[in-house]
Amino acid sequence: EINITRSGAIFTRTAGEVSQAGKIGLVTFKELKEKLPGLSRILERAGGGNLRYRGNDVLPAEGTVHQGFIEQSTVNIVEEMAAMIQCYRAFEANMQAIRAQDSALQRAVTQVGRVSPR
């Protein structure tokens, strides 16, 4: 059995004995919203696909952990699907324009220098 407290502490129960197995780190990056355009300046790779904060401005988070809850998406699926379809249509239109340009260039290359009888 695994229990997670609101502060992020992870407890396991094995053979009736409860022990702390770890803690989920809840932190807030100071002024992250202002720094979003330059994330590479404030975050660095920490191995295993993880990132870590470069500075010492890591503050304790104000959030809590809730065990047994399912996190809901913050994405509106209908809007995102419509945006994806719009992007796909724009992609298809651009591909068609590229094919037309490629065809015109191909004709120009093969017909340049060709002497036509009069």
Secondary structure by P-SEA (a helix, b strand, c coil): cccccccbbbbbbcccbbbbccccbbbbcccccccccccccccccccccbbbbcccccccccbbbbccbbbbbccaaaaaaaaaaaaaaaaaaaaaaaaaaaaaaaaaaaaccccccc
